[in-house]
Amino acid sequence: MAGGRSVSFENVSKRFLVRGNPLAVLDRITLACPPGSFTALIGPSGCGKSTLLRIALGLETWDSGRVAIGDEPPDAVRKRGEIGIAFQDPALLPWRSVAANIALPLDVLGGDRREARARIRGLIRLVGLDGFDHALPGELSGGMRQRVAIARSLVTAPDVLLMDEPFGALDLILRRQMNVELQRIWIETRATTILVTHGIDEAVFLADRVVVLGGRPGRIVGTVEVPFARPRPTTIFRDPDFHALTDRVGELLGGEG
């Protein structure tokens, strides 16, 4: 994986047509995510966070500006399987086992499943699901299903990982556990990661920096750098410096929410 690839947005704006009327969703977004970095995007509902991820994935066009993964357009990188994506809904196929669900992107891309078996076994270990290779999604807990989804997003060894509220449906205790797991996985893979979240604690715990978007049309209203060394223990949630950063993010959200 070699530390991932850069993701860059330069003066990106986007409008949707709603009943024939243009609705501005993103307004001149400029953001550079260096290779191997972890960026969290946070902002009020409807500010365009998910739209920005879809643009980075090459599934949504933009009206003006420039978007690049390294020096290539996003859709070209996605079609080679070099961008991984994890959503709030794991969207596992109920008739496929854990291993077969993880292998799904390889099937779509036409990869050799035999050559990928060792990689799939390694990912099952990486996300802490040893022994569940042949289990079906209906036999797993919500947190386990989300682990499968994360492993699936990594099976093509992507340079870039895009995550849209992957733990939003989990309870607080399980969400905290999954934050720790995601940190461990990111340290091992070093894919350039962009996480959309509504959780301030989650953003500060996981990211190198937290980018705060203001209300519609979405625009960057501030960036909070996170200086803590990794791996970050869960005791950091009680650290006064941690709370100072979450307060700063909250102030930025309050000013634009």
N, C-alpha and C positions, 0 to 999 in steps of 0.2 A: 504493500500500500504506500510505503515511502512518504508518509506524512500528508497524504491527500493532495488536493489541488485547490488553488484559490477560487473564490466565488466573489464576483464583483458586480455591483449595480452602480451605474453612473446616470444621475438625473432621470431616473425611471419614473414615468407617470403612466397611469392606467385609468381608463374610463369604461364603464359599462352602459349599455343602453337599457333603460328601464321604462317600458311602455313608450318607447320612441324618444325618450328624453335622456340626454347624457348625464351620468352620475359619476363624479370624480371619486376614485377609490384610493389611488396612490398619487402623491404629489412630490415629484422631484426627489426620489429616494436615492441617496448616494451612500453606499456601504461597501467596504472592502473587507473580506474575510480571508486572512492569510492561510496558506496551506497548513493543515493540522490544527487549526484553531477551533474553539468551541464558542459559538455566539448564541445568546438567547435573545429572542424577540418577545417583547411583552407590550401590551397595550389594551385599550378597551375593545369590547366586541364590535366588529364591523369596521375596524380601522385598517384592514387590508393585510393583516399578517399572513393569513393562509393564501391569499392571492399572491403575495410576494414569494411564498414557497412554490406555488404552482408555476410561477414565472421561472424560478430557478430550476425547476424540474423540466421545463420545456413543454408544459401542458397548457400554458396560457400565454397569449401574446401580450405585448405592451405597446403603448401608443408612441412613446418617445423615450430617448435615452439609449443606454447600452447595457446589456447583460452578458456576462461571459463566465464560463467555467474554465479556468486557465485562460487560454486565448481562443476558446471555441464557443460556439453557440450552445445553449443548454440541451436542445433537442438532439444534437449530434452525440453528445456525451451520454444522454439517457439511453439512446438506442443501442449503445454498446454495453449497457448494463453497468456503467461506471458511476451512477447515482443511485443510492439506496433511499427508500422512503418508508417511514413508519407513521401510521395515523392513530387517532384515538381508538378507532374500531380495528381490532386485529385483522378482521376480514379473512379468517382462515376457512379453507374449504372443509366442511364437516366430514366428508367421506375420505379425506386424505390424512395419513398419519402425521405426526410431528415432523419426521424426516422428510416425508413427501411434500408437506406444506413449505418447509424450508427450501426444498429443491425447486419450487414452482418457477422462480425467475430463470433458472437454468433451462427448464423445459421450454419456456417462452422464447428464450434466446437461442435455443438449439444447442446448448452445451452438452458435453459428454457426461452423463450422470455417473458412469463408472469411475471416471477420473475425479469426480467431485465427491465421492463417498467419504474420503478421508476429511475433506473440508467440512462436509455436513456434520460428521461425527465431532470434529473439533468445535464447531459452532454450538452444537448441543451441549458440549462440556462448558464452553465459554459462557453460555447463558444459564448454567446451573440446572440442566434438565437431563443429566445422565440417567439412563434407565427408562426414559420416556420416548425413545425413538419411535416405537410402534403405537403409542397412545393416540387416540382420536381427540379432536378439540373438545368434544362433549365430556371427556373424562378429565379435563384439566380445569384448574381454578382460573379466575380472571387474570391474576398475575402471571400464571404460567402461560396462558395464551398470549399475553403481551410479550413474554420472553421469546416465544416462537416467532412472533411478528418481527421482533428486533433481529433475531438470527436470520430470518428470511431476507431482511433488508441488507444484511452483510454478506450473503452467500456469494454474490458476484465480486467480492472484494472491492467495493466501491471506493472511489477517491473522495466522494462527497456523501454525507448522510443528512437527510432532511427529515425532521421529526415534527409532526403537527399534533400537539397535545397528546403524546402517546400514553400518558398516565392519568389523563383527565377523568376517566371513569372509575378510578380506583379509590378506595378509602385512604385516609391520611397515613395510617400506619404502613399499609402496603405500598403506597406511593413513595414514602420515604425509603423503604427497602429497595424499591426499583430505582430510585435516584442513585443509591449507593452502587447498585449493580451496573447502571448505565455508566457511571463514572469509571468503574473498573474496566468495562468493555471498551470505553473510549480510550483509556490509557493504553490498552493493548493494541487497538487498531489504528489510532491517530487519524481517522478519517476527518476531514474538514466537516464540522457539524454545525447545523443551524437548527435550533430548537424553538418552536413556537409554544408558549405557555402562558397561562394566567396566574401561575404560582410564583410570587416574588421570591420566597425562600428557595424554591426549586431552581429558579433562574440563577440566583447568586451562588447556590451550592455547586451547580454544574458548570457554569460558563466561565470563560476568560473575561468576558464583558457582557453586560446587559444593555441592549439597545431598546429604548423606550419610544414607542410610536404614539402619536396623538390621534385624536378622533378624526373622523372622515372630513376631507380626504386624508388618508394616512400619510404622515410625515414624521421624520425623526425629530423628537424634541429633546433628546439627551442620551448620553452614553455613560454608563457606570463601569469603570474598570474594576475587575476582581483580582486582588493581589495574592490571594491565599495559595500556598504551595499545595501540590497534589502528592499523594491522595489525601482528600479532605475527610477527616473523621466526622461522625455524626455529632460529636461534642461541639463542633463548630457552630451548630445551631444555637448554642447558649453563649457564644462569644460576643462581647460587646461590640467588637469591630464588625462582626457579621451583621449585627442588628443595625449598626450605623449605615451599612451599605443598603440593607433592605429598606431602611427609612428613607434613604436618598432616592431609591427607585420609586417608593411610594409617593414621595413628594412630586417627582416628575409626572407620575400617573395622575395624581390629584390635580396638578396644574392644567392637565390636558384632558382629563377624563370627562 
